[in-house]
């Protein structure tokens, strides 16, 4: 391999590693971020303002308080330097009474210790502005060995200066040498952040509410329900989206109405022709040929009803509260009347808002499909706070796993006996899934504990 190929391979591998690292960091950041628009909008508004205020407070206010602290510390050190000068120029004052009096005037407590009473320098406190400033000022103005304690007592600062024949000990109030800003900084940040948070919450709540109403209206329309009190509100973009939704809803409803009207006309015309066929066959009399023609006419009428039912869907029906336990019990009675063994179990609140006739037709198609190929059918209903789930189990031959999605295609007939829609059109499962999806749900097929097929209908409530 040439040097060029080696270099290209190295660059490619490095690029892949960087891409994987970026992808991992991006996924971690996404998992940490909130998913709701309300929380994200609050972050977008609050975080930049808090960061900006923090930077402003730190850069300008901290600089201001640093300057004040330096000037206060310099003033205290000048007072101590003045006391040292007095001590030098008035050596005849053995009791040092005048020096203590001057210290009291300067709000300093002055004392003198023996020469050897100078502690060893201790470790400097981490990031102590007062310790740094005092040390710098003493070194610049007094230029003598010194020892300071800025952390021993909460409200006093102890300073010791090595003189020729003694050690001067001075106690100064901390406030005289240091301008504390931590409390003010915290109060400033908490106060301004709280005000910003309150304003943002009040503002965003009014801005998010129209979006939530639009989502609820779209969800209700997807479930086949009406949203009579919905109208465009909120910001201009939200009103545009709501208006587009209303126009789309009107187009969909108009298309459904046109299809329903067309199907009604087709149904009326074809039924009229089939009725004439039946009357003409009745006038001809009885014969084997006529009996065969009557059977063909009846089969054609059944096929016509199935086609129209599939094309019509559940248009025109209004969703309303329905007792699903009672509806499933009626389906069990129908199955038993046709000589099948059926059981029904329902758990949870039975009243669910659905289109009653179409949803019952959906479950009935699944029950009849199971009863056609099995001896025993088990119907189970369960309703929780989010979904209504109905499962139909049987002990029939079942459907191969690789064909469980294919059987939902309209007019599909498989060679397997289980999938032969005997006497039908191959539209039973297609109609059932179409109705379930018009309610915002779906139908899935799987293996039944009874050994046959399990059909599961799940729709949101």
C-alpha positions, 0 to 999 in steps of 0.5 A: 500500500502506498503512502498516499493510500495509508494517509487516506485510510487514516483520514477516513478512519479519523473522520468516522470516529469524529462522526461517531463521537458527534452522533453520540454527543448529539443523542445524549443532548437530545435525550437531555432536552425536553420534548415539549414545545412549552418547555423548549420555548421556556429554555429558549427564552430563559437560558440566554437571558440568564447567561447574559445577566450572569456575564453582565453581573460578573464582568461589570459588577464584579469589576466594580466590587473589586475596585471598591475592595482594593480601595477599602483595603488600601485605606485600611493599610494606610491607617496601619502605616500611619500608626507605624509612623506614630510608633516610630516618631513617639518612642517615649510613649512607653504605654502606647496610650496615644497610639491606641487612642489614634487606633480607636479614632480609626476604628482599629483595635491596636495591640503589641506583642513580643518580637517572637510572637509572629506565626508562620505564614499559613496556606493562602485561602483559595480565591480570596480577594480580600487576602490577595488585596491586603497582602498586595497593599501591605507589601506595597505601602509598609514593606515589612514582614507581616501575617494576616488572618482573613478567615479566622473570625467572621467579622474581623480581620487580624493583621500582624506587622513585624516592627523592630522591637515588637509585633503590632497586632491590628484588628479591623472590621471586615466590612472596612476592608472588603465589599461583599457582593455574593448576597447581592449577586445571588438576590439579583440573579434569583430576582431577575430570573424569577421575574423573567420566568413568570413573564415567560410562563404567562406569555407562552401559556397563551401562545401554546394553548392555540397549538394544543387546541389545533392538535386536539382538533386534528386528533378528534378529526382523525378519530372520526369525531367533531370539534365544533368549538374550534376556530383559528386563534393565536399568532399569525402562523398558528392561525394560518396552520389552523385555517389550513387544517379547516380547509383540508377538513372541509375538502375531505368531508366534501370528498366523502359526501360526493363519494357517498352520494355517488355510491348511493346512486350506483347502489340504487341503480344496481339494486333496481336491476337486480330486483327486476332480475328477481321478478323476471326469474319469479315469473319464469317458474321453477327449474334447475336452470332458474334456481342456479340463476337465482343463486347467482343473483343473490350472490351478486347482491351480496357482492354488491353490498360488500363492495359498497360497504368497503367503498362507503366506509363509516362516512356519515356516521357520528361518533357517540358514547357506546357500551362496548361490553353490550356490543360484544355480548351481542356479537357473542349471541350472533355467533352462538346462534350460528352454532359456534362456541363463543365467550366474552370478557370485558375489563374497564369502563365499557362506555367508549366514544366510537361510531357504533354501527361501523365499529360493530361491523369491524368487530363482527367481520373479525368474529365472523372470519374466526367463526368461519374457520374455527369451533371456539371463539373468545372475545376479550375487551379492555379499556384503559385511560388511553386505548380500547383493545379488543382481541378475538382468539380462535382455535382454527388453522391460523394464518402464516406469519408472512401473510398476515399483512397481505390478507388486509389487501382488498379482494385478496384470496389465498390458497390456504383454506383459512384465508378463503373468504368463502361466499364473500369477496375478500373484503372482510378484513380490509373493511375492518382495518379501514374502520379501525384506522378511521377511528385512529387505531389499527388491527394486528394479527398474531398467534392465539393462545388457543392455537389459532389466530389472534386479531387485535383491534386497538383504538384510542379513546 
